[in-house]
Amino acid sequence: MHAQPSGPASSRSALRTFCVSGLGTALEFYDFIIYGTAAALVFPQVFFPQMDHLTATLLAFSAFGAGFLARPLGGLVFGHFGDRLGRQKVLVSTLLLMGLSTFLIGCLPGHASVGVAAPILLVLLRLIQGFAAGGEWGGAALFGIESAPAGRRGLWGSFTSMGIGVGGILGAGVFAIVSAAYDDNLVDFAWRIPFWLGGSLVLIGLYARLKAPVAATAPLAKPVRAPLAEALRQRPRQLLLCTGIAFGYCTIAYIGSTFFLTYATQVGFGSTEALMFDLALSVAIVLSAPLCGYLSDRLGRRTVMGFGAGAMALGLFAFFPLVSMHSFVVALCAYSLTGLLMGATQGPIPAFLAEQFPRSMRYSGISASYQIGAALGGGSASSVATAILILTDHQPLGVALYGAGALALVALCSLMLRETSRLSMAQIDEQAPILTGAMASNAQGANCKSAE
């Protein structure tokens, strides 16, 4: 068993790891948040002015979802090279692509200038963003998990989840400031500022990744020729269940980060107020994700994931009536509580999914399963939720049922996976095809004792 670092050295290692895995993901998710915010508040007028507002919003979210179509391809490509060539080259490439496409979205002409070419170019850049994001999350998560001291993989893996919350804070904060300062000019010009800023901020994450320790990102001495093919042969069940978790989680995550914003404006809140709600949700995730990642190290991944999914499902049925009361304070509390509950599943996910695969196929396995689930769930979540709202005459119960169903899938798939929190990475890497039934229970009991 490895000695566990403590004191200032441990703190420096954790901070360095957060800068590589968490900060990079924060900048990547910032790009997605500002797009989702713009899709809810600005893009209907800029790119789809000929439509009524709610239909135009649906089309803007559909363009948002187009980026998810490229995420599985990005996951397959970057996952393959991440396993064969090492983590660092892939992490640098994904961040550069993300930053460039974000900056260029801020430069796009609107429908009034170039007609139908404007939304076409928007979709094209979203596809590039999605391709880069396909390899971003898995690599960032693995850097934290594979650098973690013994007994801290859930906590250190949650740095990526914290990064998502930090990205949400940056995105919502920047848009709130721009919206408040340039309210009269938001549609005409000011919406571009967050995209230009996001493209520039990528340089910070790029510096951290170029300075990452080589040992933590190096490839294996003898990498597998086709890592994903090996994962399909050795771990098909794990791939399917991890995809189910990603589908359910990304569905609720993107309902929370994009559709909730639209809903607040639909019930009468102003755009600045809605952005403050989104900011509160992101702050709550940053606080909750590491706590729940830590708890998963102590109580087990499945326990925390199952409890978090159940609590979040129940919370959805309270969320919409509370926001509909049109009280700023009540709505702010509803968003904050929802963010805390979202962190209960978001925190343990990186470690839980990564631990289902040995190192030789880990980048490919986690990227393929997560990004396929994200494409199927997250890519359609905002559009489906908006369509439900239209079909039910703006009644949110259908959206709550939709989200609860996605969370039920998260809980079910989590319970069907093996518990991995007590296994060392060496034990995970050495395991052959997964044992089942009583053999698995006996083996895990023995491994727990040796790990401790």
N, C-alpha and C positions, 0 to 999 in steps of 0.2 A: 504493500500500500504506500502511495506517495505521501511524503510529509506535506502537511497543509501549511502554506505560508501564512504569516500573521503580521500584524502591525503595519508600519509604513510601507514595507515591501509589498504586502498583499494589497494595500490600498492603491499603490502605484500601478500594480498589475491590473487591477480591476478597472482603474481609470483608463489605462492604455487600451484594454480590451473594449471598453465602451466606445472609445473614440474610433476604433476600427469597425466594430460590428454595430453598435448603437447609433453613433453619429452619422455614419454612412447611410444607414437605413432611414435615419431621421430626414436626411436631405432627399433621399429617394421618395419617402412617403410625403414629404412636403410638396413635391411635384404633383402627386396624386390628389392631395387635399386641395391645393389651389385650383386644379382643374375641376374637381367636383364642386367646389364653391362657385367657380365661374360658370359651370354648367347650370347651377341652380339659380344664380343671380343675374348673369350677364349674357351668356352665350345664346339664349333664346332670342334676344334682340339683335345681337351682332351677326349670328350665322343663320338664324331661321326667322327673320322678321315678318315673313308672310303668313306665319301660323299664329293661332291663338296661343296665349302664354303657356297653358298647361301642356298642350300638344307639343309646342316648341321645346318645353323642358324635357318631355319624353324623348324627343329626337336628340337633344343635347346629351342626355344620359345614355342614349344608344351609341352615340359617338364615343362617349366615355367607356362604354362596354367593349367597343371595338379593340381597344388596347389589350383587353383580356384574351382576345383570340390569339394574339402573338405570344402570350405568356407561356403556354406549354412548350412551344417551339424554343423559346429562349431558355426555359428550364432544361430541355433535352440537350441543347447545344452547349450551354455554359456548364451544366452539370457534368457532361461528358469530359470537357476539357478541365474542369475543376478537379475531377478525380485523377486524370491522367497527367496534367501539367502542374498541378498545385493550385492553391486557393488565391494567391495574391494577384496573378495576372488576370484572372477572371474578375475579381473584385474591382480592379482598376478599370477594366474595360466596361463593365456594366455601369459604373458611375459616370464615366465620360459620355457614354451614349445617352444616359438619362439627362445629364446637364445640358447637352447640346440640343436635344429635342425640346426640352422645357424652354430654353431661351428662344428657340425659333417659333414656338407657339405664340410667345409674346410679340413676335414680329409679323404675325399673319394679318393680311388685309381682311376686312369684313365682307359680308354679302353685298353691301352697297357699293363696294369698289370692284369686285371681280365676280360677283354672282355666285353660281353654283360651285365654282372652283374653290371658294373659301372653305365650305365644310369638307370638301374632298381633301384639301391640304391638311385640315385639322385632323381628319381620320388617319391620314398617312403618318403624321407625327405621333399620334396616339399609338399606332402600331409599333413604331420604333421604341417609344417609351415602354410599351408592354413587353417587347422582346428583351430589352435590357432588364426590366423588373423580373423577368422569368429566371434569371440567374442571380439576381441581387439578394433576395431574401435568404435563399438556401446557403449561399456562401457566407453571408454576414452572420447567420445563426451558427454555422459550424465553427467559425473562428472563435466565437465566445465559448461554445460547448467544448471544443477540443483543447482550449487553453485553460479550462476551469480546473481549480484544485479539487481534490477528492471531496465528494459530498456537496458540491456547489454547482453542479451542471444546470440544475433548474434555475438557480439565481443568475448565473452568468449567461445562460441562454436567454433569459428574460431581458438582457440588455437590448437585444433586437426588438423585442416587444416594447420596451421603453422608448426605443428610437422611433417606433411608429407613433407613440404618443407625443414625443418631442416634435416630430414632424408635423403632427396635427396642431400643436401649440403654435409653432412657427407659421404654418400656413394660415390658420384661423386668425392669429394675431396680426400678421402682415395685412391680410385682407380686411380685417376690422379697422386697422389704422388707415388704410387706403380708402376704405368706404366712408369713414368718418371725415377724412380730410378732403376727399374729392367726390363727395356724394353726387354733385351735379354733373360731374364729368366721368363717372365710373364706367358707363357704357361706351362713351366715345373714346377714351384713352386710358384712364387710370388703371383699368383691369390688367393692363400689360405689365405694370410695374412688378407685381409679385412673380411673374414668370421670368422677367429679366433678372431679378434678384436671386431666384432659385438657381438659374443657370450659373450665376457667379459664385453662389455659396458652395457649389459642388467642389470647388477648389480646396475647401477645408477638409472635406472627407477624403479627397484624393491624396492630400499630403499625409494624413494619418495612415492611409493604406500603403503608401509607398514606404513608410517608415515602420511597417509592421515587422515583428521578428520573423526571420526566414524560417526558423524551425516550426513555427505554428502554421505556416502556409505552404510548406514544401510538399511535393508529391511523394508517393511511395517509391521505394527503390525499384520495385517491379510492379508497376500499375497494371490493373486488369485491362485487357484489350477493349472490351465492350462492357463497361460497368452497368449500364441500364439493362442489357441483355442478361447479365448475371443476376441483377435484382429481380427481374421477371422470372427467372428460372428458380432462384432460391427463396425469394420472399414475395410471391404473388399476393398472398393474403394480406401481408403488411402493407404493400403498395395500395391495395384496394381500400383497406380500412383507413389508412392515412389520407387517402384522397377524400373519403367520406368526411373525416374531421375537417379537412381544409374547405370542402364544399360548404358545410354547415357554418363553420366559423367565419369564412369570408362573406357569406351571405349576410350574416348579422353585422359584421364589421363595416361593410359598405352601405348597409341600410343606416347604420349609425353615423357614418362619416359624411354621407351625401344626402340621403333621403330625409333624415331628421332635419337637415337644414331647410329643405324645401317645405317640409310640413310646418315648421315654425312660421315661415312667411305666409303659408296658405291660411293659417288660423289668425293672421293679423299682426304678427310681430314684424318690426322693421328689419332690414338687412343687417344693420349693425348689431341689433339685439340678437338676431339669429347667429351671427358669428361669435358673439360672446357665449352663447350656449354651447356652440361647437368647441370653443376654447375651454370651457369648464369640463366638458366631456373628456377632452384630451388630457387635461391636467389630472383628472381622476384616474385615467388609464396609466399614466406615468407613475402614480403612487401605488396603484393596485397591482400592476403586472409584476414588479420585483418581489413584492410581498407574497403573492401567490406562487411565483416561481420558487421562492424560498420554502414556502409551505409544502410544495410538491417534493422537495428534497427530504422533508421530514415525514410527511404523511403519505406520500405516494402520488404519482402523476394521475392515476385513474380516479382517485378519491377527489382531488381538487378539481379536475376537469368535469367530473360528473356533477359535483355539487354546484360548481360555477355555472354550468349550462342550465341546470334546473332553476337556479335562482334568477338567472337572466331571463329565462322564458316567462317566469311569473312576473318579473318586473316589467316586461313589455306591456302587459295588460293594464298596469297602473300608469305607465309612462304617457300614453296618448291622452287619457282623460285629464291628467294633471296639466299637460301642456295646453290642452283645449280650454282650461280655465282662464287663460289669457292674463295670468299674473306673472310678472317678470321673475319675482322671487321664487314662486312655486315652480315655474318652468326651469329656472336655473338649478334648483335642487333636484328636479327630475332628471335633467341631463347629467348632473354630477353623480347621482346614484347609479344611473345606467352605465357611466364610465367605470365606476368601481366594480360593477358586476361583469362588465366586459373583460376587465383585466384578470378575472379569475380563470378564464379559459385562455386568454392571450398570453399570460405569463408562462405557463408550463409547456405550451405547444412546441416551441423550438426544440427543447430537450427531448420531449416525448416522441416526436416524430424522428428526430435524428438517431435516437437510441434503438430504433427498430432495424437499423442497417449497420453492417460493419464498415470500417473506414474505406475499404477498397471500392465500395459502391455507394457510400453515404451521400455524397453530393448529388449524384444522379438520382438516387432513391428519394431523397427529401425534396429535391427540386421538381422532379416529375410528378410526384403525388400532390405536393402542395400547389403547384401551378395549374395542374389540370383541375383540381378542386376549385382554385381561385377563378379560373376561366369560366367554369360551369356555374359556380355560385355567386362570386363577387361580381363577375361581368354582367350578370343579368339582374342583380338584386335591386338596384335603384330603379331600373326600368319596370321590373315586375311590381315593385311596391307602388310606384306612381300609377301604373295601369290599374292595379287593384283599387287605388284611391279614386280613380276616374270611374271605374265600373260600379263602385259601391256608393256613388254620389257623395264622395269625400268622407265616408265613414271609415275610421282607422282600424276597426276590429279585424277586418280581413288581413291587414298588414301585420297585426300582432299574431294572428294565427300562423301566417306565413313564417314569421321569425321564430315562433315557438317550435314549428316543425323542423326548421333548420337546426335549432339547438338540441332538439331531441336526437337528431342524427349524430351530432357531436358526442352526446352522452353515450349513445349506443355503441358507436365505433370505438370510443375510448375504453369502454368496459370489455370489449372483445379483443383488445390488444393486450400483450403481456405487460406486467408491471416491471419497469426497468430502473427505478430510482436507486435501488440498492446494488445494482451491478456496476462494476468498474468498467471503464472503456476497454481495458484489455480483455475482460471477460466477454464484452459485447463483440469485440473484433474477432475473438477466437472461436465464437460459437458457430457451429455448422448449422444446417437446416434446423429450424425452430422445433423444440420438443413440445409435445402437447399433453394434456390431461395430467395424470398423477406424476408422470416423469418430469414434466415442466415444474410442478409444484415442489418436488423433491430437489430438483436441480437448483431452483431459485432459492430455496431455503439454505442449501449448502453455500451458494454464492454470496448470500447476504451475510453469513457468518464470516466467510473469508474476507469480504469487502470491509467489514467493520473491524 
